[in-house]
Amino acid sequence: MNDPVRVRRSVVASAAVIYDSPHSGRFYPPDFQTKASREELRRGEDAYVDELLDGAPSLGVTVLDATYPRCYIDLNRAETDIDVSLLSEPWPTELAPTEKTARGLGLVRRYVIPGVEINARLLSVSEVQARIDRVYRPYYAALHALMDESRIVHGRVWHLNWHSMKSVGNDMTPDGPVVRTADFVVSDVEGRSAGRDVTAFIVAALRDLGYRVAVNNPYKGGQIVKRIGSPANGIHSVQIEVNRGLYLDETRVEKSAGFPTLADDVTALTRQLVVAASALG
């Protein structure tokens, strides 16, 4: 069985900064029966975002990566955000599907992109529960453990939750079928998951690197930052969306010529965050 998480860290030092990449997993397990092709499924990944973060551990930043793909189970959703029409039987407890499920983007996704269905058949309750137990809960357990560790060592944590966004939206994205003009979207649930000074620092650092940055638009921050962020307790959790057009051939799901430059800039950002997290608290 594949380990659902990968933790990368420095063996000599740690910073008050933690990264996680919940949607870059690309291990497709044998029990995943799908009507979509592998190439189509991979368009649902935040492909290679984990590799954009490769420079972080050497700077003392701990990085948590998911290994399973979001089309198998989406770690940035609540456990109750389930589409009952994907099930072969009733769920035994109360569910609370959100607008994500309505758009085919719940805990278990219906679509990769509009019109491209994922699941080859209806799923049993036991199958979905197994994904939750095997993949979803271990990820959150690992993330919470890292947060607790950082608070014990440093008294605080700056957590960046890394994602990528399509360069052109579609009917399943919150902004619809529009060309994205931002290079990054930085989200803190309108100030509820991170202190304003932390968000402002990240935004300014990205702009100083030459990028166009939007704040809380169209993404406000998903389940992970809502669940992790607690600014009053020194846990500042910020969601980062990277425009795939900067680094990815989105059709072939392969790294483009822009990947090395973006990866270098992410490392430059990381270096600034490590210093700022220590100085600002």
C-alpha positions as CSV (number, residue, x, y, z in Angstrom):
1,M,0.0,0.0,0.0
2,N,1.4,3.4,-0.9
3,D,2.1,5.8,1.9
4,P,-0.5,8.6,1.7
5,V,1.9,11.3,2.7
6,R,5.5,12.3,2.2
7,V,7.3,14.6,4.6
8,R,10.4,16.4,3.4
9,R,12.5,18.3,5.9
10,S,16.0,19.5,6.7
11,V,18.0,17.4,9.1
12,V,20.0,20.3,10.5
13,A,17.5,23.1,11.1
14,S,13.8,24.0,11.1
15,A,12.0,27.2,10.3
16,A,8.6,28.4,11.5
17,V,7.3,27.8,8.0
18,I,5.4,24.7,6.7
19,Y,4.4,24.0,3.2
20,D,1.8,21.5,2.0
21,S,0.7,20.3,-1.4
22,P,-2.5,18.3,-1.2
23,H,-3.3,18.0,-4.9
24,S,0.0,17.1,-6.6
25,G,-0.2,13.3,-5.8
26,R,0.1,11.1,-8.8
27,F,-0.2,7.5,-7.4
28,Y,-3.3,6.0,-9.0
29,P,-4.2,2.9,-7.0
30,P,-5.4,-0.3,-8.5
31,D,-8.9,0.0,-7.0
32,F,-9.5,3.3,-8.8
33,Q,-11.9,2.3,-11.5
34,T,-12.4,5.2,-13.9
35,K,-13.9,5.9,-17.3
36,A,-11.5,8.8,-17.9
37,S,-8.0,8.3,-19.4
38,R,-4.9,8.8,-17.3
39,E,-4.1,11.9,-19.3
40,E,-7.5,13.3,-18.6
41,L,-7.2,12.4,-14.9
42,R,-3.9,14.1,-14.7
43,R,-5.5,17.4,-15.8
44,G,-7.2,17.3,-12.4
45,E,-3.8,17.3,-10.6
46,D,-2.0,20.4,-9.3
47,A,0.7,18.8,-11.4
48,Y,4.3,19.2,-10.2
49,V,3.5,21.8,-7.5
50,D,5.4,19.5,-5.1
51,E,8.4,19.9,-7.3
52,L,8.1,23.7,-7.3
53,L,8.7,23.4,-3.6
54,D,11.9,21.3,-3.9
55,G,14.1,24.1,-2.7
56,A,12.2,24.6,0.6
57,P,13.6,21.8,2.8
58,S,17.2,23.0,2.5
59,L,16.1,26.3,3.9
60,G,14.5,24.7,6.9
61,V,11.0,24.5,5.7
62,T,9.1,21.3,6.2
63,V,7.0,20.2,3.2
64,L,4.1,17.8,3.3
65,D,3.0,16.2,0.0
66,A,0.0,14.1,-0.8
67,T,0.8,11.0,-2.9
68,Y,-2.7,10.0,-4.0
69,P,-4.5,12.2,-6.6
70,R,-7.3,14.6,-5.9
71,C,-9.5,12.7,-8.3
72,Y,-9.3,9.7,-5.9
73,I,-10.1,11.8,-2.9
74,D,-9.9,15.6,-2.4
75,L,-8.1,16.5,0.7
76,N,-9.3,20.1,0.5
77,R,-12.9,19.2,1.2
78,A,-14.8,18.4,4.4
79,E,-15.5,14.7,5.0
80,T,-19.2,15.4,4.7
81,D,-19.0,17.1,1.3
82,I,-20.1,14.0,-0.5
83,D,-22.3,13.7,-3.7
84,V,-24.8,11.0,-2.7
85,S,-25.6,10.4,-6.4
86,L,-22.1,8.8,-6.7
87,L,-23.0,6.2,-4.1
88,S,-24.5,2.8,-4.5
89,E,-26.2,2.9,-1.1
90,P,-27.2,5.5,1.5
91,W,-24.5,7.1,3.6
92,P,-25.0,6.0,7.2
93,T,-24.6,9.5,8.8
94,E,-25.6,13.0,8.0
95,L,-23.9,14.7,5.1
96,A,-23.4,18.4,4.3
97,P,-22.7,18.7,0.5
98,T,-21.5,22.2,-0.5
99,E,-21.5,24.1,-3.7
100,K,-18.3,22.2,-4.5
101,T,-20.3,19.0,-4.7
102,A,-22.9,20.8,-6.8
103,R,-20.1,21.6,-9.4
104,G,-18.8,18.1,-9.4
105,L,-15.9,18.9,-7.1
106,G,-16.8,17.3,-3.8
107,L,-14.7,15.0,-1.5
108,V,-15.1,12.4,-4.3
109,R,-15.2,14.2,-7.6
110,R,-17.7,13.6,-10.4
111,Y,-15.8,15.4,-13.1
112,V,-12.2,16.1,-14.0
113,I,-13.4,18.9,-16.3
114,P,-16.9,19.7,-17.5
115,G,-18.2,16.6,-19.4
116,V,-15.4,14.3,-18.4
117,E,-16.7,11.9,-15.7
118,I,-14.3,10.1,-13.4
119,N,-16.0,7.1,-11.9
120,A,-16.7,4.0,-13.9
121,R,-19.4,2.9,-11.5
122,L,-21.2,3.8,-8.3
123,L,-19.1,3.5,-5.1
124,S,-20.0,1.7,-2.0
125,V,-20.0,3.4,1.4
126,S,-17.1,1.1,2.5
127,E,-15.0,2.1,-0.6
128,V,-15.4,5.8,0.2
129,Q,-14.8,5.3,3.9
130,A,-11.7,3.3,3.1
131,R,-10.3,6.3,1.1
132,I,-11.1,8.6,4.0
133,D,-9.4,6.2,6.5
134,R,-6.4,5.4,4.3
135,V,-5.7,8.7,2.7
136,Y,-7.7,11.7,4.0
137,R,-7.3,11.3,7.8
138,P,-3.6,10.4,7.7
139,Y,-2.9,13.6,5.8
140,Y,-4.6,15.8,8.3
141,A,-3.0,13.9,11.2
142,A,0.4,14.6,9.6
143,L,-0.4,18.2,9.0
144,H,-1.7,18.8,12.5
145,A,1.4,17.1,14.0
146,L,3.7,19.4,12.0
147,M,1.7,22.4,13.2
148,D,2.0,21.3,16.8
149,E,5.7,20.7,16.5
150,S,6.3,24.1,15.0
151,R,4.4,25.8,17.8
152,I,6.4,23.9,20.4
153,V,9.7,24.8,18.8
154,H,9.0,28.3,17.5
155,G,5.8,29.4,19.2
156,R,4.2,30.1,15.9
157,V,3.8,28.7,12.3
158,W,3.4,30.3,8.9
159,H,1.6,27.6,6.8
160,L,1.4,27.9,3.0
161,N,-1.1,25.6,1.3
162,W,0.1,25.3,-2.3
163,H,-2.2,24.7,-5.3
164,S,-2.3,25.5,-9.0
165,M,-5.1,27.0,-11.1
166,K,-5.9,26.7,-14.8
167,S,-4.8,29.5,-17.0
168,V,-8.3,29.6,-18.4
169,G,-11.2,28.8,-16.1
170,N,-14.3,26.7,-17.0
171,D,-17.8,26.1,-15.8
172,M,-16.5,24.2,-12.7
173,T,-14.3,27.0,-11.5
174,P,-15.6,29.9,-9.3
175,D,-14.8,32.5,-11.9
176,G,-16.2,30.6,-14.9
177,P,-14.6,30.3,-18.4
178,V,-12.3,33.3,-18.2
179,V,-8.7,33.9,-18.9
180,R,-6.8,34.3,-15.6
181,T,-4.8,37.5,-15.5
182,A,-3.3,36.8,-12.0
183,D,-0.1,34.8,-11.7
184,F,-0.9,34.0,-8.1
185,V,-4.0,34.1,-6.0
186,V,-3.2,34.5,-2.3
187,S,-6.1,33.6,0.1
188,D,-6.7,33.8,3.8
189,V,-10.5,33.4,4.1
190,E,-10.8,37.2,4.2
191,G,-8.4,37.5,7.1
192,R,-9.8,34.6,9.2
193,S,-7.1,32.0,8.6
194,A,-4.0,34.3,8.8
195,G,-3.0,37.6,10.2
196,R,-3.3,40.5,7.7
197,D,0.4,41.3,8.1
198,V,1.3,37.7,7.1
199,T,-0.8,37.8,4.0
200,A,0.4,41.3,3.1
201,F,4.0,40.1,3.4
202,I,3.5,37.2,1.0
203,V,1.6,39.4,-1.5
204,A,4.3,42.0,-1.4
205,A,7.1,39.5,-1.8
206,L,5.5,37.9,-4.9
207,R,4.9,41.3,-6.4
208,D,8.5,42.3,-5.8
209,L,9.4,39.1,-7.8
210,G,7.4,40.6,-10.7
211,Y,4.2,38.6,-10.4
212,R,0.6,39.7,-10.7
213,V,-1.2,38.8,-7.5
214,A,-4.8,38.7,-6.6
215,V,-6.1,38.4,-3.0
216,N,-9.1,36.3,-2.0
217,N,-10.4,36.5,-5.6
218,P,-11.7,34.2,-7.0
219,Y,-10.4,31.8,-4.4
220,K,-11.1,32.6,-0.7
221,G,-9.3,29.6,0.8
222,G,-10.4,26.0,1.1
223,Q,-11.0,23.4,3.8
224,I,-7.4,23.1,4.8
225,V,-6.6,26.7,5.6
226,K,-10.1,27.0,7.2
227,R,-9.3,24.0,9.4
228,I,-5.7,24.8,10.2
229,G,-5.6,28.6,10.5
230,S,-5.8,30.1,13.9
231,P,-4.1,33.5,13.9
232,A,-5.0,34.2,17.6
233,N,-3.0,31.1,18.4
234,G,0.0,31.9,16.2
235,I,-1.0,29.6,13.3
236,H,-1.2,31.6,10.1
237,S,-2.5,29.6,7.2
238,V,-2.5,31.0,3.6
239,Q,-3.6,29.3,0.4
240,I,-1.5,29.9,-2.7
241,E,-2.8,29.3,-6.2
242,V,-0.2,29.4,-9.0
243,N,-1.3,30.0,-12.6
244,R,-0.4,26.8,-14.5
245,G,0.4,28.9,-17.6
246,L,3.6,29.9,-15.8
247,Y,5.1,26.5,-15.7
248,L,3.0,23.8,-17.3
249,D,1.9,22.5,-20.7
250,E,-1.7,22.1,-19.5
251,T,-2.8,19.8,-22.3
252,R,0.0,17.3,-22.1
253,V,0.5,17.8,-18.3
254,E,4.2,18.3,-18.7
255,K,6.6,20.9,-17.3
256,S,7.1,23.8,-19.7
257,A,10.2,26.0,-20.2
258,G,9.0,28.3,-17.5
259,F,9.3,25.7,-14.8
260,P,12.9,26.3,-13.7
261,T,12.4,30.1,-13.3
262,L,9.2,29.7,-11.3
263,A,10.8,27.1,-9.1
264,D,13.7,29.5,-8.5
265,D,11.3,32.3,-7.6
266,V,9.4,30.0,-5.2
267,T,12.7,29.3,-3.5
268,A,13.5,33.0,-3.3
269,L,10.1,33.6,-1.8
270,T,10.7,30.8,0.7
271,R,14.0,32.4,1.8
272,Q,12.2,35.6,2.6
273,L,9.4,33.8,4.5
274,V,11.9,32.0,6.7
275,V,13.4,35.3,7.8
276,A,10.1,37.1,8.1
277,A,8.4,34.3,10.1
278,S,11.2,34.5,12.6
279,A,11.2,38.3,12.8
280,L,7.5,39.0,12.7
281,G,6.2,36.1,14.7
